[in-house]
Amino acid sequence: MVKHRSQRWNRNEATAGQPVRLHSVPRTRTGRGLRHGVSLLPSLFTIANLFCGWACVVHAMRGEFIVAAPFIGVAIVLDMLDGRIARMTGTTSDFGVQLDSLADLISFGMAPAILAFQWGLVPLRRMGWAVGFVFLTAAALRLARFNIQTVSDKRYFVGLPSPAAAAIPAATIFYYPQGLHTPQQAFLAMAMMVVPALLMVSTIRFRSFKTIDMRQRRGYQVLIGVAGFLALVVTYPHEVLILMAYAYLLSGFIGLARSRLRPVEAVDTRVSDAHPAAAAPHERS
């Protein structure tokens, strides 16, 4: 111990009288580092989206389907707003993307699965559990694929978006909140969940509305149309919402049929018969 203290004293004497320089250590940003602070405004919309999913689960477990189903509709609106606000304010970030995906998995995967199970899948017992889990898994796969895929045409989604898939059971249950109580009726609930689940992991293209420029000047007729649409939603909410949900689902099949039935452009046959070799590369292209 005495020797250790003497060595420490000698080091202190060696540095005595010399100016001590303090060097600032730069904070390196590695892959594991976290950026302090988040963009508050879009994150608030994402958290509200997550809360709507949680509220839907709570009311569905209580059997309050008429209250639980609209929360998914509110979550869809919030999900549309948080991304658009982040792009408009220039506050997009990787953290926001991941938080949005996790919130979507709860609001558009877990919440509609539990809502549909409590509403009409209980008579199927274990098969009802399986159907709800298939929908949840399809939503997780859809969100994971959306995060890693390279979008070539921003006008379309590849596969049914998870909010649109969640809108099918939400609008149906909001239209008929009485529930299904027999195994025969429960098969209708199974179809209501399996079809959107398969479409989420399919390659069918669905129209995207993210390319609409909200800052572009438009005529007053557009405002009149929006006002008329809001009046219809307020007057006939059950009919309008279920019509919108199933119309968007059918739009993918309509677009697929149009692309399949579209006539292939005729090959240009104006190549001279005197030069048959010139037609070969054109036919292979």
Steps between C-alpha positions, in 0.01 A plus 500: 500500500787744582671428174179557308444837668856609427467416135177699481672793676789490255261514206324800649836675548596425143191675369513789743544839342395385158178628350232238484334478163148369472422340170141458391424148390291505183183295518522245226178393333513127456234260389412435863471862595161655557416846386370695796155648453219418261277703272213579732215586262491185281585281800193632683279382213673161509447466875134596452479229236642251750251612764210439262617143447523445874155654558354273233642193676363609840147565372502183289584290806201659673272416209445868414538453125314817399760698697806291412465496120515880443838516676654314206353761265650780708835317500490485118454877480784559748727263308437698182576828676822415685694406188371793297574747779851358539565545128352850490700619802821320398511299825515149356737264681579131536368512854165631376478227238561225756261652753232530234542134402467383859189712552350370176558140611291566811228713339467311170617153601429418863194723550292378201597138573372521859197702392402244236565208736276641771235597245465187289787249528431369851259225378785349296706450817862414410442567133390850594827548688690383193314737267576798722865400521522463120370856459749630757788318334403628156493857634849455649635359173336780303656770716843333495492470122389860464798621705762320291357507150615745235203686359517533123158657451376713788151507356434144617546274802619144447249301701204629697615763754447398861271799579273404209502136615404606853222715358317189371418348842468844660242623249314169500475487879404867514220426253381187685614515865262227621762233443493145362404221738482175300776302328326547164501876541858494627622377163398839360729662756775262393468610138496862614843449661669249270442687173663828617781299661582327172480828310748664738770249408406488131658692212175659383538875461270742680474869432695731729378847589838624626577658163214750534650846535308681772678829425388513140233754418170345400156621405221570742322190371745287697397668826135448412570133438682463833215674681249268334704195597518614863125557499446144377730359767318689773154410367563137406821401682443124505413469132766738370786352702426138412460597135838677501677207671375233260531724194870551566546126550326429167703771325806275509317222316360749249848637429637147468227406252561813297873430480437140393236590242689797358586418137870461428631762261536363152853451375600739229479304176623773273837327457571430137467142384823546311688515829364216720807512724405848615174368650666249732644745755173692504304185587733406781478842666 
